Amino acid sequence: MNVMTSKPEFDLSYATDFYDWDSLGEAQIVDFGGAQGHFALALTARHRCLSFVVQDMHQVVMKAEAD
């Protein structure tokens, strides 16, 4: 994810700010391949009514838990 977030063309604000997430109401979002949850954390900061499940491969989850 560091590679993606370091380039302006991969700025998370494209997904967090330009979609009407609030229209979902109190919803649970599942982020498949969500790595360490950067996207989920960015959305949670802006849209408190959403909850998230972040899923990824076992080794990615283990690294996220260690960090």
ABEGO torsion letter per residue (X at the ends): XAAAAABAAABAAAAAAABBAAAAEBBBBBBBGAEAGAAAAAAAAABAABBBBBBBBAAAAAAAAAX
